[in-house]
């Protein structure tokens, strides 16, 4: 579950495009798990203007 308290201070929670480290912290998983989820289609990643990977937290597909 996404925990808004895990976001760096000053970043609005409405900004859902985050770095791999921020996404991992917010979701309570490792960055390796994020890469696995991305490969499995459970979360979407894109690149920012600097070519660095960012994750869309709204794209997380939760399974029961």
N, C-alpha and C positions, 0 to 999 in steps of 0.2 A: 504494500500500500504506500502511496506517495505521502510523505510527511513534509508539509510546507516548512516546518521548523528546521529541516535539514538544509535549506537553501542558504547560500551565503548572505550575510546581512546586507541589506540595501538592494538586493535583487527582487523585483516584484514577482510574486508568485504567478501572475498572469503570463510572464515570459516563460514559455514552456520549452524553448529551444535551449538546451544546456550542454555543457561539455560532458565527455564521458565520466569524469570524476564526479561532477555534480549529479549526473543521472544515477550513477551507482549509489551515491550516498542517499539521494532522495528515495530510491527504490529499495534500499537496504540489501544490495547485492554487490558483487565485485565487477570490475570492468570486463573481466573475462566472461562473466555471465552475460553482460550486455552484448558482447560480440557473438556469443552463442545465440542469444535471442534474436539478434539482427539476422544471423544466418538462417534461423528458423522462421523468420518473418513475424516475430512477435513484437518487434519495435522497429521504427523507421529511423534511419540516420541519413544525414545529408552533410554537405560541407559548407562551411561559412565562407566569407569573402577571402579569407586568408588560406583556404584550402584545408582547414582543420575540421575533423568530424564533430558534428553536433547531433544530439538526439532530441526527438520530439516526444516529450513525456505524454502528450495526449494520444500518441499512437500505440501505446502499450496495449497488447492483447492479453487479457487475463484469462486464465483457464481455471476451472473448478477442480 
